[in-house]
Amino acid sequence: MGIGAQQSLRVTHAKNFINGRWVESASGKSVERRNPANLEELVGVIPLSTREETRAAARAAAEAFPAWRATPAPLRGRIIANVAAIMTARKDELAAVLTREEGKTLKDSRGEIQRSINVLEFMAGESRRMGGETLPSELPNNFCYTVKHALGVVACITPWNFPVAIPVWKIAPALVAGNTVVFKPSTLTPFTAMKVVEWFAEAGLPDGVLNLVVGPGGEVGDELVANPAVKAVSFTGSNEIGSRLYAQGAERLLKCQCEMGGKNPLVVLEDADLALAVE
């Protein structure tokens, strides 16, 4: 399904992307998203997807994993490079969606997208640097070495404030390493997430390798942490949710990566150029 620049500027209904298909949620529950710069403008309607829909995404990712893991890493990296090329060519299209839905200025949206492109380019190169190590052994005639293996299904749970950059930071490394992904974006920025996932699919990802489920953390996020098909979770969000997620994952020895409660202070000293500091 192509979302397209024109369609993205109309009121739309967010959809899930499961096993290579855009599908409507059957939950019957939804919330509205309005343009934060103009609350009179309805951007779209966001479904509150269910646990069963999340399980379907996890199953699709698990089924796609063996073939994706067997794909040579440089070929996986080539697809990530294709995503970078698509995002570069259509940067303004994505910036318009991001600004309308999330509220950044267009200048800041373009800056975030450029950073995402840089990450994609870097990770495409990493696909050729994924070797193991050889190690000296204390025993004669023994050869010691390490080989890196993909984990399996990785859940990526992201916030609203950087709805392109943070997902790309999580999804691209996971895919290059041979993992498959279930992506849960914030319900405040699902249309930006849909555009990002659309371009990953357009770049050549096989069905099921990247899946998108839109919905609340208490339903979708909780299922991702509890689902036995999911082998790792990368989360960015609040201390409260992240701490709970980490504790829940620890019960089944789930690999959890949590970025929580970050602050970005800026100290302006007396001798500063105040106009530049404000900018």
Rosetta blueprint (number, residue, H / E / L):
1 M L
2 G L
3 I L
4 G L
5 A H
6 Q H
7 Q H
8 S H
9 L L
10 R L
11 V L
12 T E
13 H E
14 A L
15 K L
16 N E
17 F E
18 I E
19 N L
20 G L
21 R E
22 W E
23 V E
24 E L
25 S L
26 A L
27 S L
28 G L
29 K L
30 S E
31 V E
32 E E
33 R E
34 R E
35 N E
36 P L
37 A L
38 N E
39 L E
40 E E
41 E E
42 L E
43 V E
44 G E
45 V E
46 I E
47 P E
48 L L
49 S L
50 T L
51 R H
52 E H
53 E H
54 T H
55 R H
56 A H
57 A H
58 A H
59 R H
60 A H
61 A H
62 A H
63 E H
64 A H
65 F H
66 P H
67 A H
68 W H
69 R H
70 A H
71 T L
72 P L
73 A H
74 P H
75 L H
76 R H
77 G H
78 R H
79 I H
80 I H
81 A H
82 N H
83 V H
84 A H
85 A H
86 I H
87 M H
88 T H
89 A H
90 R L
91 K H
92 D H
93 E H
94 L H
95 A H
96 A H
97 V H
98 L H
99 T H
100 R H
101 E H
102 E H
103 G L
104 K L
105 T L
106 L H
107 K H
108 D H
109 S H
110 R H
111 G H
112 E H
113 I H
114 Q H
115 R H
116 S H
117 I H
118 N H
119 V H
120 L H
121 E H
122 F H
123 M H
124 A H
125 G H
126 E H
127 S L
128 R L
129 R L
130 M L
131 G L
132 G L
133 E E
134 T E
135 L E
136 P L
137 S L
138 E L
139 L L
140 P L
141 N L
142 N L
143 F L
144 C E
145 Y E
146 T E
147 V L
148 K L
149 H L
150 A L
151 L L
152 G L
153 V E
154 V E
155 A E
156 C E
157 I E
158 T L
159 P L
160 W L
161 N L
162 F L
163 P L
164 V L
165 A H
166 I H
167 P H
168 V H
169 W H
170 K H
171 I H
172 A H
173 P H
174 A H
175 L H
176 V H
177 A L
178 G L
179 N L
180 T E
181 V E
182 V E
183 F E
184 K E
185 P L
186 S L
187 T L
188 L L
189 T L
190 P H
191 F H
192 T H
193 A H
194 M H
195 K H
196 V H
197 V H
198 E H
199 W H
200 F H
201 A H
202 E H
203 A L
204 G L
205 L L
206 P L
207 D L
208 G L
209 V L
210 L E
211 N E
212 L E
213 V L
214 V L
215 G L
216 P L
217 G H
218 G H
219 E H
220 V H
221 G H
222 D H
223 E H
224 L H
225 V H
226 A H
227 N L
228 P L
229 A L
230 V E
231 K E
232 A E
233 V E
234 S E
235 F E
236 T E
237 G E
238 S L
239 N H
240 E H
241 I H
242 G H
243 S H
244 R H
245 L H
246 Y H
247 A H
248 Q H
249 G H
250 A H
251 E L
252 R L
253 L L
254 L L
255 K E
256 C E
257 Q E
258 C E
259 E E
260 M E
261 G L
262 G L
263 K L
264 N L
265 P L
266 L L
267 V L
268 V L
269 L L
270 E L
271 D L
272 A L
273 D L
274 L H
275 A H
276 L H
277 A H
278 V H
279 E L
